[in-house]
Amino acid sequence: MTALRAHSTQTLSWFATCPKGLEGLLREELLGFGALDVKETVAGVSFVGPLSSGYRACLWSRLATQILLPLTEFACSSVEDLYAGTHSIPWSDHLSPRETIAVRYSGNLAGINN
C-alpha cells in the first residue's frame, strides 16, 4: 500500500500557492471544493482535508499554481540543521526504494549552492 492510500481518510494539512493578490479568491474556491480550516497567507492559502480535498484542488483549481502537502517543518540555521531535519523524515512512509523525489530549496543558507 502506498503512503497516499494509507492517508486517504486521514485529515491532512495542505498549502495552495497563488500569485499575490489572489489569496481571497483562492480561499473561496477551496471552500467550494470542501476544504476546511482555510486560511489566507501571503501568496497562498493553507487548508485541511482528506486526500480527496488535495486531489480536488489539484484537478479543479483555476487559481492555485501548486498544491503542496508538507511532510514536516523544522528550524534551519545551518547546513547541519537542514541535513538533520531531512534525515528525521520517515521517507519509507512516502517513497519506495524505486521512487524518486525532487527537492526545491529557496533560501539564503551558506553552504547550499545546488
QUISUL-V53038 format. One record per pair of residues at least 12 apart in sequence whose C-alpha atoms are under 6 Angstrom apart, sorted by the first residue. I is the first residue (numbers start at 1). J is the second residue. Records with the same first field share a line. If there is no record, write none. Layout:
BEGIN
I->J + J
END
This chain:
BEGIN
3->93 + 94
8->51
9->50
10->50
11->49 + 50
12->48 + 49 + 50
13->48
14->46 + 47 + 48 + 68 + 69
15->45 + 46 + 67 + 68
16->44 + 45 + 64 + 66 + 67
17->43 + 44 + 64 + 65 + 66
18->43 + 44 + 64 + 65
19->43
20->43
23->40 + 44
26->63
35->49
36->48
END
